Amino acid sequence: MNRLSELALGLCVRTENAVHRVKQFVKRRLRDERGATTVEYALLIAVIVIGIIAAATYMFDPLKEFFKDVVKKVKETAGLK
């Protein structure tokens, strides 16, 4: 075999081993009750993050205007404008 074929074969074997390890990991997690708790927490965190992103998106313009007004009033009070 030439060197390229040996490298390709080695890569293929390592990939198969990695896939096998991932499958075994997933099987263990599916049988393990702690895995279910982890998934539940991950879903809860995902929902919270989505809520934060939605709120930030919804509130962006009002907050932007609020802080513009605050800066304007501070500048006027300080005599900078």
DABEL-V626947 format. One record per helix or strand. SS is the DSSP state (H for helix, E for strand). FROM is the first residue (numbers start at 1). LEN is the number of residues. If there is no record, write none. Layout:
ss->SS from->FROM len->LEN
ss->SS from->FROM len->LEN
This chain:
ss->H from->3 len->29
ss->H from->33 len->46
